[in-house]
Amino acid sequence: MSQTATHNAQGHDDHGHHKENFITKYVFSQDHKMISKQFLITGIIMGCFGMIMSILFRLQLAWPDSSFPILETLLGSKWAPGGKLDSSFYMGLVTIHGTIMVFFVLTAGLSGTFSNLLIPLQVGARDMASPFMNMLSYWFFFASSVVLTASVFIESGPAAAGWTVYPPLSALPKAMPGSGLGMTMWLISMVLFIGSALLGGINYITTVLNMRTKGMSMNRMPLTIWAFFFTAILGLLSFPVLLGGSLLLVFDRSFGTSFYLSDIFLNGEGALANSGGSPILFQHLFWFLGHPEVYIIILPALGITSEIIAVNARKPIFGYTAMVISIIGIAFLSFIVWGHHMFITGMNPLLGLVFMVFTLIIAVPSAVKTFNYLATLWRGNIQFTPGMLFAIGLVSFFISGGLTGIFLGNAAIDIQLHDTYFVVAHFHLVMGCAAIFGMMAGIYHWYPRLYGRTMNKTLGYMHFWLTFVSAYMVFFPMHFIGLAGVPRRYYQFSVLPEFGVWDDVNVLITMAAILGAAAQLLFLYNFFSSIFFGKKSEQNPWKSNTLEWTAPIEERLHGNWPGAIPTVHRWPYDYSKPGYEDDFIPQTVPDDGNEEELAHQHTTAPIIPESTDKSEVVHFSALLSKWFGFKNL
Amino acid sequence: MIAAKEREYEFDTKRVNPKMFAMWLLIVAIVMLFAGLTSAYIVRMGEGNWYKFDLPIQFLYSTIVIIGSSFTMWWAYRSAKNDEINQVKIGLITTFILALGFCYLQFLGWKSMNAMDLFFADDIHGDKVSASFIYALSGLHLAHMLGGVLFLFIQIVRAFRHRIHKKNLLSTNMCNTYWHFVGILWVYLFLFFYFAH
């Protein structure tokens, strides 16, 4: 049976192979499940690089005047002379850490992994719309990772202008050591990365819109798919603009144009000939991508959380329609708020006001999502799996990091706090930690879907608690450092005596960072050993409704289902439905005709079941829909 | 049974063909690229210190040529729909020749800008970023155009191998769409340069 199916599935892919060999199965694979694993493992490796870099520069920040002979052994005498980190290399580490985490781990590693794995499986398709483009997407990403990683090892050092690569540091090859070849490699890597993101994004959108199985209407899609869908749209609309901005940067660097350069006086060279350019122009182009980019990072994590929280609270997700509207709202608003990264560029105060108002409005859909998570958890029959813990951890970080976003969105406050550790604390919590926790939640939850085995639970719990505590210990104190005006990206605070009061806090933060990094070793061990020795998983380990658990997880067929693709009869959140023996009803179970779907579709007001201990929740949602006229999509 | 499954896999519904749809998304991405860069042009212009000059006349000629090529492409596609294979060949070849003509006219346009002392990278006179922008945008458009020319060439080869007919139109349709798009994109850029400088 499965033999035939594999044969059929391959027959569709135009490559005509009947038996997959090592290369077509593991290397140039066109199976979305294998590509998803490739994205994940590359993302994990890049994540380790990024994490090691953060430990290196945290050592410098905690003990700026000490030397660590081991660093000289590891990094050589150029980058760590006498065991003390070189200042140029410190800047390079900060830059590459940011680039890796933002793009390679949390964009490609998160969205690439889970969009690839879940879109075809959850909408009921045998593969992506174009498996070939999907494969290209991974290999562009791979090449991009290789170029960026290689740039750390070249003689003049990696790009060092910060992950936002503002000109003139990025536009003048002679500005500093990292502005030369390192910056060129950064740009090459980014162009490849944009290629990968566009190929992937086009595929994701096409698959969601064109390849859904019978019965899978848009309003029956799991929230994961909604999130991946809008993430892909954001990427499609914003990455080309970064490409345009980078091209102009390349012209400035290599062809002598002056798009971003004007009136520069370079030490040792005198005044340069460049004139008429505007460095602020780059910031506009960069942040037009840069702001949607943070939602490209967080939306998939939020989608994953919606699914995991509903499954493990054994309750329908609270406010499905409101969740979808919030995703759309966040996606739309993300395009008109980029100016809040540039309040101190001397922009027209009226324009600043507009950006500020739109920025603060984003708090509304974000809060809707948060309240919906909490309402879903409320009085649920919560299963504390490691995946669930990480999902709840995301909600925690999203709240604590999101609140400081309201401070920073105010132009008047941002002018004081711009480029301080307050900003570092804000975005690491709301975007960094929250998205990493979403990614971890996804890995623990869908590990059986990826490898047919489960990860070790005990190690998972240890991993969660150590990471959760250490992440707060690292980033929470940074708020206070930032409020005191300590700027980010500085190399050596010991030369600025007024910041001496923070020395102990910096030591604490570094200790916590080392603890957090050590906790990731548990995860790495758990992840890689479970591939081979993990406990075999049953077909639907979390008793989930969505389609991915109807395809055999033991034999991961290219084509997903051995027989026909299942038909969908209901939305994915029928958990603990009154009158049913099981507390879950998979999407493939036909409607028996005399039931109505709980709190969902075909009715303007949700049906309130007569006897259920969750009646308050449902009742509240009925009131909301009456008051605000929420119609189902 | 296998045939039935293949159908289910390929086209479960009567929605737009996924490849065609992906093509539209590619066009959206290219639109965003140019929207970003023309916005940058406006932002930079708004900052003042902007050198004004008249566009070389060759750009007007190239605009006319590219509009013409859109018509011949449309004619070729319509002929393909009617199974008039010879007209398809003539239409595609004419489009191809007009496309090369467009490229040549763009080249002449740049040459006459050079003659006006307007260079892509000007580090002697300075302040002529306006010219750099026009070089960059028209050059980037030409790069996208060359992708279309390649696509067109493939269509010509396919036409001579009898691969284009009433029942095999997807690829030609995609080429047709892309070609009209790069045409419209140039018309937009031309009008943009004409009115905003």
Interface residues (C-beta under 8 A of the other chain):
Chain A: N8 A9 G11 H12 A125 R126 A129 S130 M133 L198 G201 I202 N203 I205 T206 T207 L209 N210 M211 R212 T213 K214 L236 L237 S238 F239 P240 V241 L243 G244 G245 L247 L248 F251 F255 G256 T257 S258 F259 A273 N274 S275 G276 G277 S278 L281 H284 L285 F288 G559 A564 I565
Chain B: I2 K5 E6 E8 Y9 E10 D12 T13 R15 V16 P18 K19 F21 A22 L25 L26 V28 A29 I30 M32 L33 F34 A35 G36 L37 S39 A40 V43 R44 E47 N49 F120 A121 D122 D123 I124 G126 D127 K128 V129 S132 F133 A136 L140
